[in-house]
Every structure is written in C-alpha cells, then in structure tokens.
Amino acid sequence: MMTTPHKPAPQKVFTPYQVFIIAILTIIQFSVILDFMVLSPLGVFLIKNWHIHPSQFGLVVSVYAFSAGISGILAAGFADRFDRKKFLLFFYAGFLGGTLLCAIAPNYHFLLFARIITGVFGGVIGSISFAIISDIFKMEVRGRVMGFVQMAFAASQILGLPIGLVLANRFGWHSPFWMIAVFCFAVGVIIAMYMQPINAHLKIRSDQRHPFHHLVKTISNSHYLRAFTATTLLATGGFMLMPLGSTFSNFNLGIRLDQLWILYGVSGVFTILTGPAIGKLSDKIGKYTIFLVGSLIGMAMVAIYTNLGVTPL
C-alpha cells in the first residue's frame, strides 16, 4: 500500500525568544513615545494653569528634542562598545528618573529641566532598540519587525493618551507621568530578568581606537549622511505639528477637551492596523518604494490638515 509523503511543517518566521524581543522593544517604544506624546494634549492644561504663552510650551517640548539630539550624537561613539542590554538598561533607568522629575514638577522652569533630563536618556533608547533589531533579526524580516515595533506609536494613542487625558482631567496633569513611571519600572525589571546579553558585536575587531574616531568615520560616509538628513527632516516636520496637536484641535478646529481622546484613539487604531502590514509589504516590494509612497501621502495629508478651519469631530 502506497503512503502519501507528509508535507514538512512550515517553519516559523520567529523563535519564541525573538517574539519576546519584539514585544519588549514595542513596549519600550510605547513608554518612550507615550512620555513624549502625553505632553502634547497636556499643553491645554499647562497653558491655562500656569498662564504661559504657547511659545513657552513649545520650548518645553523642544528641549526634549534638543537634548535627545545632543546625547544621541555623543552616544554614537560609545554605543558599540557595550553590551546592548546594559546600554539599554542604563538609558531606560535615566529616562525613568526624568519622568519622575516631570511627575513632581511644581513650576514651568522645573518642568523645563525635567524634560531636558528625560530627553538626554529617552532620545537614545530608540536607536538602541533599532541596533538590537539589526543584531537579532535578518535583513529579510526587519521590515515586519519594525512594523510591529512602530505599533507602539499607535498603541500610545489608543491606550496611553486617552488614559492620560482622563487622569489629567480627574487628578491633575502630573498624574500621567506617575502612570508612565510605574509602568517603566515594571518594564525595566522584565528586561533585567529575561533579556539575554546582546554582545556579539563586541567580538568584531574595529580599527576605530577612539569613540570620536568612530563618530567621525560614521558621519563622513555620504550614504549615511543622506539617510541622517532624511530622518532629521522627517522628525523636524513631525515635531512641528505634534506638540501643538491638542491646542490646534481645541482652539482652531473647535474640538472639545473631552473629545480629544476620541481623535487620538481613532488615528491610533488605523495606525496599529496598517503598521505591521506596511512593514511586511516593505520586505516584499522594497523599503525605499514604500518610504516614497508614504512620504507623498503624508505630504498631502499635512497640507489638508493644517488648512482646516472649525471642523466637526
């Protein structure tokens, strides 16, 4: 009697440990993005409570980016000299400390200082996460991995921002930062206990004897400079809009404060649905093609959004 050969079971794309890494990196990004994003809807509260000008609030947001940029450049020369896990824990602990300072800020200038500290540490965490992805995952699947990790942006809008706004309305604007601090502490404990050391890159010999030699060699590469410039322009464009998103929605579009969580939540739902799909698509048809199409669509939407008047929810 002839027997039909069994088809081999399909090989899993990711191992259980890789799934854990994707999950923990997504959660880390969620906490960092939430810490930055939650300040945007809180702008309405701060401007009214402290009687500050919108430009002063813009500075509170901007100092995070400035300090993050400076620390990112300085850390670039040292990042490859340490175990990624230890490097991540160090900056995540500093980020937690900065968030706690925000939670106890009694006035505008203290909050300004707290945001500088948070930016110094929080601004490097994203680059560490991407370095971990490059170390652990093959090029062929990095698009979908980053698609999952970038879901953190949407998750912060769906889960974090509405909860933060509800807490701010009931207990004051400090309460969302206390929530983030407690969450970050729990995540830090999980990283310390379950993430394995990531130190394979330390075995690769390098001719760059000094950290700043490594930095100079990196920024002198024209291919890298084009990528850095594009990323900088994208971030600049986004941060020109995001910090004042709540005040624009409230004062210009006529959206009520108790409706803001709906606006952020709906946009987050669609981001979380499309993120992994776009990441997987970029692995199939090319990352540059997807990047170009997404940029053109983004340009069109920015032009429409920034020219809106009073608009029903």
N, C-alpha and C positions, 0 to 999 in steps of 0.2 A: 504494500500500500504506500502510495507516494504522500509525503507530507509537504505542506507548503512552508517555505522558509519564513521564519519570523523576521519582521522588519525591525531593524535596530531602533531602540527608543531614541527620540530626538534629544540631542544634547542641550542641556540648559545653558543659556547665554551667560548667566551669572551664578557664582557659587553662593552658598548661604552667607559666608563672611563678606563677600562683595556686596550682597544685598544690604547687610548691616552697615557697611561703609557708606553706601548710597543714602540709606536712611539717616545715619548720624550726620553726614555732611549736609543733607537737606534741612535737618533740624537746626544745625548750627547756623546755616544761612538764614533760616527762618527767624532765629533770635536776633541776629545782627541786623537784618533788613527791618524787622519789626521795631527795633530800638531807634533806627533812623526814621522809618516811616511814621511811627506813632507821634513824632514831634510835629508833623505837618498838620494833622487835624487838631492838635492841641494849640496850634497857633491862635485860633479864635479865643481860647480861654486865656492864654498868656497876654495877648494884646489888650484884652478887656480888664483883666485882673491887675496887671502891672502898669497899665496905661502907657505902653511902649508903642513906638512907631513901627509899621510893618517892615521898614528897612532894618530896624534893630532886631526884629525876629528873624529876618533873613540872615543877619550876621550870626545868630545862634546856630542856624542850620549850616552856614558856610564854613564856620570854624572847624566843624567836624570834617568836612571835605579837605580843607587846607592841611590840618594836622594829619589826616589819613594819607594824603599825598606825600608829605614830607617823610613820615615814618615808613611809607612803602618804598620810597627811593632808598632810604638808609638801610632798610631791612633786606633789600635786594642783594646787597653784597655779602650778607651773612646767612641768608636763608638755606643755602645748600650745604652749610657746614654743620647742621644739627639734624638730629632725628626729627622727622616731621611731626610725630606725636608730641614730643616735648615742646617743640616750637609752637604747635597749635595750643597746647595747654597753657603755656606762658602768656600768649597774647589773649586767650579766652579769659584767663583769670584777670588780666588787666582791664579787659572790656567789662567784666562783671563789676570791678571796682569803680569804673567810670559811671556805670549805670546806677550803682548805689549812690554815688555823689549827686546824680540827677534827681534821685528819689528824695534826697534831703535838702535840695537847693532852696534856700529861703528868699533869694532875690535874683535879679537879672544877671548880675556880674558873676555870682557863684555858678549859676547855670551855664554861663558862657565858659567858665573854667572847666566845669564838669564835661561839657561837650568836647572840649579840646582833648581831655584825657581819654574819653571814650573813643574819639576818632583816632588817636595815636595807636591804640590797640585794635580797635574794631576794623580799621581800614586795611590791616594786613591779613586778617582772617580769611577773606575771600580768596586771596592769592595763594595762601597755604592750602586751602581746600582744592583749588584747581591743580596745584602741584601734586597733591595726594591722588587726584583722579588720574593724572598723567603717569604716576608711578605704578598704579594698581591696574588700570584698565588699558586695553589695547586701543589703538587708533580707530579701528573699525567700529567700536561701540561707544566711543567717547561722546558722540553727539547725543545719543539717547540718555547716557548717564547725566550729562549736563542739562538735558531737558528735564529730567527728574529733579535734579538739584535746584534748578531755577524755578521749580514749582513753589519753592519757599516764598518767592515774591508774591505769588497768588495766595498762598496759604496765609501770609501775614495780612492780606487784605480781607480774606474771608473770615478767618478766626481771630487774629490778633487785633486788628484795628477796630472792628465792631465791639469786641470785649473791652478794649482800651477806652473807647469813647463812652461806653456805658459806665465803666468805673470812674472815668473823669467827671461825668455828669453827677454821679452819686457821691463820690468820696473825694473829689478834687483831682487836679491834674497830676499830682505826684503819684497817685495810685498805679497807673500803668507801668511806671518804671519799677515799682516794687514787684509787680507781677512778673516783669521780664527778669529781674534779678533772681527771684526764686527759681524760675524756670531754667535760667543759665546755670545756676549752682547744680541743679539735678543733672543737666546735660554734661557738665564738667565731670561729675562723679562717674557717669557711664563711660565717658571717654577714657578716664584714668583706669577704669577697671577692665574694660573689654576691648579697647582698640590695641592692636598689636603694634610693636615698634615698626616704623617705616624708615629704614636706614640703608636700603640697598644703594642709594645714590652716594653714600659716603665711601663706598668701596671703589668708586670710579676716580682714578687719579686725575688731577687737574693741574695745568701749568700756571694757574692763577694763584700766586702765592699770597696776595693781599686781597681782602674783601673789596676794596675800592678798585683794584685792578680788574676784578671780576665785573664790577659795575660798569667801568669804562668800556670794557670789551663788549659788554651787552648792548650799551646804548650807541656804540659806534657801528653796529650792524644795521645797514639801511633797511633790510627786510623787517627787522624788529621795530625800527623807528616808525615805519609806515603803520604797522599794527598798533603800536602805542599811541600814535597820533589819532588814528581812527577811534580807538577806545576812549581816549580823552575827550574827543569831540562828542561822542555819543553820551558819555557821562555828563558833560557840561550841558548839553541840550536837555537831558532828562532832569537835571537838578535845577535848571532854570524854571521848570514848571512844577515839579513835585512839591517842593517845600511850601508853596502858597496855594496848593490844591484846595484845601478846605476853605481858606478865606476867599478865593476866587469863586468857589461853588456857592458859598454863603452870600457874599456881598454882590457879586456880578451876575451869577446865574439864578439867584433867588432860592436856592435850596435851603430848607430849614436845618438847624443843627441836629434835630432828632431824625433827619432823613439821611445824614451823611453816611451812616454805616451801611445803608442800602446801596448807595452809589459805589462805595468802595467794595462792598461784597459782591455785587453783580459783575464788576470788572474783574475781580479776583476769580470768580467761578469760571469765566471764559478763558482766563489765562491758565488756570490749572487744567482745563480740558485740552487746550491746544499745545501747551508746553511740551509734554512728552511726545506728542505726535509730530511736532515740528522738529524736535531733536532726532527722532527716528528717521524722518524724511531727509534731514541733512546728511545722515550717514549713507543714504541711498543715492541721492542725486547731487550731492556736493554742498559743502558748508558755505562756500562763497556765494553760490546761486541763491540759497535760502536767505543769507545775510542781505544780499542786494534787494531781493523782493520785499523782505521785511522792512528794510530801511525806507524804500519808496512808499510802502503803505503807511509806515509811521509818519513820514513827512506830510502825507495828505491829511492824516487824522489830526496832527498838530495844527495844521493850517485851519481846519474846520473848528476844532475845539477852542482855540484861542480867539476866534472871532464870534463866538456865541454871545448873545445877549441874555436877557431873562428867559430861562428855559424850564418848562415843566419837568418834574422828575421822570 
